[in-house]
């Protein structure tokens, strides 16, 4: 992997982590309302799970497990 590719993956990872945190805040805010939109919450949670998986994939690319 080139240095430029690694930097691009680092940027993508940072963006995904930020979006994941933002979704967490949005879900908490929606759940705290008097009449929460359960369908919207479900969609946000599904997106959050997708982001978690992508974060894990990129993290594995950047920091592979090397068994000695």
C-alpha positions, 0 to 999 in steps of 0.5 A: 500500500502506498503512502497516499493510499494509506492517507486516503484510508485514514481520512475515510476512516476519520469521516466514517467514525465522525458519521458514526458518532453523529448517528449515535447522537441523532438516535439518542435525541430521537429516542428522547422525544415524546413520540419517537419515529421508530422507523427512522430510528431503525434506519439510523441504527442500520446505517450505524451498523453498516458504518461500524462494519466499514470502519472495521474493514478499513481498520483491518487494512491499515492495521492487519493482524500479524501473527508471529 
